[in-house]
Amino acid sequence: METTACFPLLLLICSLSTAQLQTESDNDIIPQGKQTESQGREPTNASHHQQTCTQDINAVLREMSAALAEQRVETRHLQTENEAQAAKLRELEMQKTEVDKLKQQLQAQAAELISVKDRTNVTENQVEALKRDGEVKQVAFSASLLASGSGYVGPFNTDTHLVFRYIITNIGNAYNPNTGFFIAPVRGAYHFEFTVGAHGSSSASGVALVKNGEHMFGVWEHQPSHYGSSAKGATLLLEVGDVVFLRLWANTRIFDNENHLNTFSGHLLFTM
């Protein structure tokens, strides 16, 4: 920019010098009658002014050369800085590319980790399921009517739910001695057996095997004297959560003592 500004200055100086020389040349014109008188005088100022103009031009040229040299140095400095910044920019771009690659690798590793966790969870769930299957395949219980002592249960005016409180076997804990309910832990075929009995009298002994409130099988015993009993077995296909229990028929009674005369038993034959 300094060099560009010097050119108008140079042109202005040259124009002013030329105009001055032209004016002085016009002033130096001597009338024809006085030419003789002018002879012998000192030379006109034209050569002096021409020399001054030349010196001014040279000074301006030197100033312009110095400014141009300074401009070149500044330009080289700027080029050096630009090259350094361009190198830094390329380095940053390379680093950004590397960071992007690392992000992609981390994302891929995270996805793989999630997949591994999912597979691990599936495997753990399968192991737990196999354990549960192994446990629920072992289902068996047997219980008698009274927890202790001896006595009659019944007769009642309506059918009455029986609770067999004395536990002999309860593998898998599918039978609840507090409610008298057997609840199927898995879908499968279950076999049940039950016995009823009482001393002979006018009252009979009768019990029904009930599934989810529905009468399935019944057993009946009646004799006027001595002790009489009857038993029955049945196999039922149960879904998970199905409930099986025994129900005493209305106006009948059963007797139990330490010999465990009235019993309720069942076990899982196989799953389905």
Secondary structure, 3 states (H helix, E strand, C coil): CHHHHHHHHHHHHHHHHHHHHHHHHHHCCCCHHHHHHHCCCCCCCHHHHHHHHHHHHHHHHHHHHHHHHHHHHHHHHHHHHHHHHHHHHHHHHHHHHHHHHHHHHHHHHHHHHHHHHHHHHHHHHHHHHHHHHHHHCCCEEEEECCCCCCEEECCCCCCEECCCCEEEEEECCCECCCCCCEECCCCEEEEEEEEEEEECCCCCEEEEEEECCEEEEEEEECCCCCEEEEEEEEEEEECCCCEEEEEECCCCCEEECCCCCCEEEEEEEEEC
